Amino acid sequence: AAHYITFDGHTYDVQTGCWQILAVLYDGIEGHDHPIFKVTAHLLTGDHEADPEHEHGGGDPEWPDDVSYINTVEIELGQHKYSIDRDRVITDWDTGEHIAVPSYEETEHVPVDGPWTIFFDEYDEIVYITVWPIGFELSFHGRGTGRVHFKIPQSYKGKEIAGMCGNFNGDPDDDFPEFIRNYVNPGRVFGMIHSTFCDI
């Protein structure tokens, strides 16, 4: 099963094959409401080494042959959007071009604390994106079923953060909304709340 650890340390499992919003925070400015950050993972079900004959998106996996694995990670930073695939290819959605690593981009078109410098790097088959001065850090290891780690600074604790990684308010017991906590599988319902373009 896909294994999640929230910002506040709550752990849960849910098996899925779709787009999952891992973490999002909007700037809240009426009229355009851009994300300060948004991290989305595209999960597929199929052979975990991505055999194209067995890949299929959406729906429940067929055990034991199929597992969920992370195929692509997208990160939106203000008005900028990047994707990382399993083969560590980073794409800039603004230009459609691939980003060679190591490299960095400086931008003033950001919702808070600008200008930002966005660093891209790779080490030991792991892609890293770091944003300064605010201190966002994302890493993606695409081998096997994949692993995404997203770190945000303590200054963002208590803001209106949402997604599969919880609300980042310091309380692991309220990452699941109260109305789903008594479900047999609240993690599955939580996954449905934060999924797009598919059914779980």
Buried (B, 14 or more C-beta within 10 A) or exposed (E): EBEBEBBBEBEBEBBBBBBBBBBBBBEEEEEEEBBBBBBBBBBBBBBBEBEEEBBEBBBEBEEEEBBBBBBBBBBBBBEBBBBBBBEBEBBBEEEEEEBEBEEEBEBEEBBEEEEBEBBBBBEEEBBBBBBBEBBBBBBBBBBEBBEBEBEBEEEBBEBEBBBBBBBBBEEBEBBBEEEBEEEEEBBBBBBBBBBEEBEB
